[in-house]
Amino acid sequence: MHRAGFVNIVGNPNVGKSTLMNNLVGERVSIITSKAQTTRHRIMGIVNGEDFQIVYSDTPGVLTPNYKLQQSMLDFSQSALIDADILLYVTDTVESIDKHKEFIQKVQKLDIPVLVVINKIDLSNQEALEKQVETMAALIPKAEIFPLSALRKFNIQNLLKRIQELLPESPPYFDKDALTDKPARFFVTEIIREKILLYYQKEIPYSTEVVVETYEEGKDLVKINAVIFVERENQKGIIIGHQGKALKKTGTEARKDIEAFLQKKVFLQLFVKVEKDWRNKDSKLKQFGYQLD
């Protein structure tokens, strides 16, 4: 008997969904930073065993949208409620549990197994954690609750065991050697975007999008040209930095991670272009791969 299913990971921003996803998959599939709204797309990570296949899906954090990009990010999260076989609702010991009540109400109505993950228990104490478990049990009564620390890899094996038990009988959905549904180019843009999130302050990372314009794979070398889009001229100056030093640092650090990901030498060139108000332009959002109603 073979089991397979879609396990979708949802929750508010910054609760550790991407860290959990990478631990469950065993590979670095989602980018992780301490900044909210790091994940913008639904990213699949596929785990294969002899008699099972788990298709994990990391989603953007649930938020109240202020512009069309954020609406698209929320749509990715909402769609994860529709096509899941098992739902992982991730919260943590720090956030207010009843944030985004409307989303929780949708979770309450689901007819699929819901596993509530209370992450970051290393930042809590026993008494506070017990109280939080009680609150979540009252909020989503049919859910099973798993306190864990994704960062410390604590209690993840118990969660993984339960996911495997709950998988429906099914043939695999993807080839057994597949790791993700996304092409290599996608992960190149994510790695570059991660460096921008790490190295630039305030609004700059949220005003940028990365597009790979050319990707030429040779036997020993991959040549990549990528464009960093920003919304305003002054943002372009900040991304490039004095004498181009900031952009050079971003490119150097991104190239190292891309080489590790592709297991090949990489020649990476980064360019910066201004696309005014791209976060509110349907045509640009579609070009950048976001779903729109």
Secondary structure, DSSP 8 states (H G I E B T S, - for coil): --EEEEEEEEESTTSSHHHHHHHHHTS--S---SSTT---S-EEEEEEETTEEEEEEE-------SSHHHHHHHHHHHHHHHS-SEEEEEEESSS-TTSSHHHHHHHHT-SS-EEEEEE-GGGS-HHHHHHHHHHHHHHSTT-EEEE-BTTTTBSHHHHHHHHHHH--B---SS-TT---SS-HHHHHHHHHHHHHHHHS-TTGGGG-EEEEEEEEE-SSEEEEEEEEEESSHHHHHHHH-GGGHHHHHHHHHHHHHHHHHHTSEEEEEEEEEE-TTGGG-HHHHHHTT----
